[in-house]
Each structure stands twice: as structure tokens, then as C-alpha cells.
Amino acid sequence: ARAATRRFKTISMWGAFHGASLDTASVGGQQMFRGNIGPLLPGTEHVPPSDPYRCLWGCGGRCDLRCARVVEYVLEQEGDVAAVIAEPVRSTACIPPPDYWRTVREACDRHGALLIFDEIPQSLGRTGRMFACEHFGVVPDILVLGKGLGGGVLPMAAIVARPALDVMADRALGHYTHEKNPVCCAAALATIECIEKDGLVERARTLGERALARMREMMSRHPLIGDVRGLGLLLAIELVRDRVTKEPATDEAEMVMYRALERGLSFKVTAGNVLSLIPPLTITWEELDHALDIIEECIAVVERR
């Protein structure tokens, strides 16, 4: 992006994770990775992410895209931004409003900035589409893939870009010791073939819809659940102590996690109070339904404590 635009500044989201090296931590927005390693790279600007449940702009569920206009404001003020770098869907299954990315895409085009989507955690069918950005009808200039690309067996990542952005060969940057490993490439090709042949994208969409409906039923029975959300098999249950104030139930989330672990179910708590459910694309409905049973039972126990 820097070589193609001859600019060096970036705009990314507070709270985002893009890696733990100095450059990626600078672009990322998580204090855990940014703290005590400074000075960070210059020109890495940040804006608040779009979060319909905890909107900083007080939209009250009636989004007017002020969050997207903040991105354009920074683009205007900086004037020479190379790229906006973001996850189209946050790993807490925080899903922007339908027009958010279209608005950001248009702003990037107006100001000569590229749009880079980091889909390392969510691509290849996880959200019920091959790529998460397809849900928003937006095509980025650069798409970053990884994690599941190696089939969960071998390390593999990829960068997909418009042909006009294929400029790095001119700089002879591409001679790294462990790049282009043929075994990893074979694993990636086999993974993509399996996803397509076995219909795992459609499977994620169908199972995700059923799971989300079940989670909404759980929410109606348990006041500890403040919000449920998801795309495909990227699912989240946000726990709060009060649905009006939305005070995060961080201690309760940890209790639910450890009680579920005692029952044989493992999942991650993100942002302190969000149960992030990211099952394999090959999971059966019976297995997923049983997992939700365990979570609901653990939530009920914590509520009664």
C-alpha cells in the first residue's frame, strides 16, 4: 500500500488486532500489545470502531453512520493516508451496519486511500460467505488471509490485491527464508477444495442461523445476556450486569467460561465479557446445540449465585 500510493499513514480501529510485531501492533488498537514497547510507528492513526450495541455516538440503535463519517474526517484532516486497515467483522462478532463499509469505501476512493481488509480470522466460509466483506457488498483493494488457510495444520497466509497494486517485485522484496513453502501451499489448496466440495460455506450459514435463533431464545430467559449476534459460525454472547447501563459482566463471563470448561466445552472470552463461539465448520447441529445447552446451563448457575 505504501509503495503503490507513495504515502505512509494508515487509519485503523481502536481495539483491533492485526498482529504482535512492532509494525502490526502499531496499526492494531489493543493496549495489551501496544503498551511498553514504544515508540510505535508514526502515522498510524486510529478511530473508534463501529459497534451498534455500544455506539459511542449514542445512536440508540438508529444508526446514522456517524461512525463511518469519523473515518472520512480523519482522511480529510490527514490528507495523505495510504490505507484504511480493518477487520470487516470484529472477532467479537461485532457486526457493522449494512452501509458502514460502503460509506468507508466511498470515502477512501474520494481521498485516494486504499481499503485493506484483514480477514485472517473470518475468511474462507466462517461467516457464511467465502469472505466476510461479501456480506457488505464491498470489494477491498487488498485482502489478507491466514489461519484457516492452512487447514489448521500448517502455517499459511496470503495477500490478495488488485493487479495495479502488484508493485513489490520491482523492489526485490520477496526473498524470505521460509516463504512459498510447497507443502503449505498444497495444504491451502486442499483446504479450499474441501470447503467448496463439501459445501462448508453454506453449512456455516445454515448452522449459524439456527444457532443465532437459539441464542435469542436464551437471551429471553436470562437477564445476564445483554446481546447476541453473529454471522455464520462466528457467534457471540455478550454478558452484562444491567441491560440498561450495559455494564460488562466480566467476572460472570469468566465464571461461565470455567464452568463450561469443566463440562468439556472450550471457548474464548473476548473484550472481557463476550463469549466468542467459533466452532469448526464441520460441526454437526447436534454438537452445536449441545454446546449451547452447556453454555445456557452455566449462565443459569452463575445467575443464581
Secondary structure, 3 states (H helix, E strand, C coil): CHHHHCCCEEEEECCCCCCCCHHHHHHCCCHHHHCCCCCCCCCEEEECCCCHHHCCCCCCCCCCCHHHHHHHHHHHHHCCEEEEEECCCCCCCCCCCCCHHHHHHHHHHHHCCEEEEECCCCCCCCCCCCCHHHHHCCCCCEEEECHHHHCCCCCCCEEEECHHHCCHHHHCCCCCCCCCCHHHHHHHHHHHHHHHHCCHHHHHHHHHHHHHHHHHHHHHHCCCEEEEEEECCEEEEEEECCCCCCCECHHHHHHHHHHHHHCCCCCEEECCCEEEECCCCCCCHHHHHHHHHHHHHHHHHHHHC
